[in-house]
Amino acid sequence: MGDESVLNVKCRILDLISELGDHEVQNIEEWITSQSYRKDLEQKRNLQRSEKQLIKIANTLRKIVPFEAEMTTEKIEPPTVGDQADCTKENTCHVDEFLYDDKHVDELVKSEKLTRFYCSQCNSRKTKELIFISHSMSRQALQYIFTVLLPKDLEDKKILDVGSRLGAVLYGAYYFSNASTIVGVEMNKELCEIQENVIKKYSMDANRIKVVHADIMERNDIVECSNIIIINVLDFFVDIEKHKDMWYFFKKHIKKGSYLVSNRSMADTLNSLDIYEDMIGWLNICKPNQIENEIFFDLEDYNELYLYTVN
Ligand SMILES: C[S@@+](CC[C@H](N)C(=O)[O-])C[C@H]1O[C@@H](n2cnc3c(N)ncnc32)[C@H](O)[C@@H]1O
């Protein structure tokens, strides 16, 4: 980095701290002068190294799955209840966040490969904004789950991703945590094969990470021995009755003391299915275990991730 870039960085730092009060400036000063920022910097660089692996995997996946990352063997239907019930086939576009981050989406829009709007009346200028839906978690969400929400040491823990799809959560767990067992259960065979190919291509340790082709409700054995269960919103993949059955199944089989991570509040999910009352007292919302690492994240992006303990 030349003198000019250093000057640029100083200018950006000044811009940022000029918006702070005296007390906050003092806090930043102490962070720098006490050298504790060096530890944070080292950790940030480690995170960036792990993230690079996920970027490589996303590049591989983009070449093997269709643009919308949906398989012809899948049945994906807009839900009729919950906060995504406003999605229809016409107003919704599936853009997988693990494959396409915000910068990538901007580039796709610029090159007209993707549009953010649809015409609500043909040939008219009355356009509406499309709803972008991702069926995978983004790299940033995965980093947040493993470096802020969950405890640091997961060495003797078993992680289960319910409906592992392209494997985003599994790869996140592999590179951002030290969990000894990482299992994805996915009901679509084609998606399981894709995950297995990625695991092999990146020479991941097959004793640590694996994919099981099954309906989760047939694998209570896997649920019962897991300590951390990650569940991305399932609304597009199961009908209301099945969705309810799945939550009764989880309540019965997830063991006490486990963690449950979800990307929508459980109150919202259970209320939309009208089963909230039956689940009262089952879950406790929890504070992040590694709150000190929030320094690495823009928190506005992470208010949609929830950590619970199971009673
Ligand atoms: C929203 S995607 C989640 C992808 C992944 N967990 C992530 O967050 O990146 C939900 C996935 O769950 C799968 N799924 C839905 N119901 C399932 C069930 N009963 N058993 C196994 N997989 C299921 C779907 O096929 C779909 O791939």
Ligand as a Chemical Component Dictionary entry (heavy atoms), coordinates in Angstrom:
data_LIG
# 
_chem_comp.id                   LIG 
_chem_comp.type                 NON-POLYMER 
_chem_comp.pdbx_formal_charge   0 
_chem_comp.three_letter_code    LIG 
# 
loop_
_chem_comp_atom.comp_id 
_chem_comp_atom.atom_id 
_chem_comp_atom.alt_atom_id 
_chem_comp_atom.type_symbol 
_chem_comp_atom.charge 
_chem_comp_atom.model_Cartn_x 
_chem_comp_atom.model_Cartn_y 
_chem_comp_atom.model_Cartn_z 
_chem_comp_atom.pdbx_ordinal 
LIG C1  C1  C 0  -34.642 -22.699 2.611  1  
LIG S1  S1  S 1  -33.773 -24.123 2.035  2  
LIG C2  C2  C 0  -32.473 -24.126 3.210  3  
LIG C3  C3  C 0  -31.075 -24.295 2.631  4  
LIG C4  C4  C 0  -29.932 -24.296 3.623  5  
LIG N1  N1  N 0  -30.283 -24.875 4.900  6  
LIG C5  C5  C 0  -29.391 -22.902 3.831  7  
LIG O1  O1  O 0  -29.826 -22.237 4.780  8  
LIG O2  O2  O -1 -28.553 -22.433 3.057  9  
LIG C6  C6  C 0  -34.792 -25.448 2.626  10 
LIG C7  C7  C 0  -34.379 -26.819 2.122  11 
LIG O3  O3  O 0  -35.052 -27.760 2.969  12 
LIG C8  C8  C 0  -35.386 -28.897 2.220  13 
LIG N2  N2  N 0  -36.472 -29.566 2.975  14 
LIG C9  C9  C 0  -37.717 -29.112 3.200  15 
LIG N3  N3  N 0  -38.407 -29.988 3.954  16 
LIG C10 C10 C 0  -37.571 -31.023 4.230  17 
LIG C11 C11 C 0  -37.724 -32.237 4.955  18 
LIG N4  N4  N 0  -38.860 -32.553 5.534  19 
LIG N5  N5  N 0  -36.662 -33.050 5.047  20 
LIG C12 C12 C 0  -35.482 -32.730 4.441  21 
LIG N6  N6  N 0  -35.293 -31.610 3.713  22 
LIG C13 C13 C 0  -36.322 -30.747 3.614  23 
LIG C14 C14 C 0  -35.778 -28.323 0.855  24 
LIG O4  O4  O 0  -35.659 -29.285 -0.172 25 
LIG C15 C15 C 0  -34.805 -27.150 0.706  26 
LIG O5  O5  O 0  -33.683 -27.530 -0.050 27 
# 
loop_
_chem_comp_bond.comp_id 
_chem_comp_bond.atom_id_1 
_chem_comp_bond.atom_id_2 
_chem_comp_bond.value_order 
_chem_comp_bond.pdbx_ordinal 
LIG C1  S1  SING 1  
LIG S1  C2  SING 2  
LIG S1  C6  SING 3  
LIG C2  C3  SING 4  
LIG C3  C4  SING 5  
LIG C4  N1  SING 6  
LIG C4  C5  SING 7  
LIG C5  O1  DOUB 8  
LIG C5  O2  SING 9  
LIG C6  C7  SING 10 
LIG C7  O3  SING 11 
LIG C7  C15 SING 12 
LIG O3  C8  SING 13 
LIG C8  N2  SING 14 
LIG C8  C14 SING 15 
LIG N2  C9  SING 16 
LIG N2  C13 SING 17 
LIG C9  N3  DOUB 18 
LIG N3  C10 SING 19 
LIG C10 C11 SING 20 
LIG C10 C13 DOUB 21 
LIG C11 N4  SING 22 
LIG C11 N5  DOUB 23 
LIG N5  C12 SING 24 
LIG C12 N6  DOUB 25 
LIG N6  C13 SING 26 
LIG C14 O4  SING 27 
LIG C14 C15 SING 28 
LIG C15 O5  SING 29 
# 
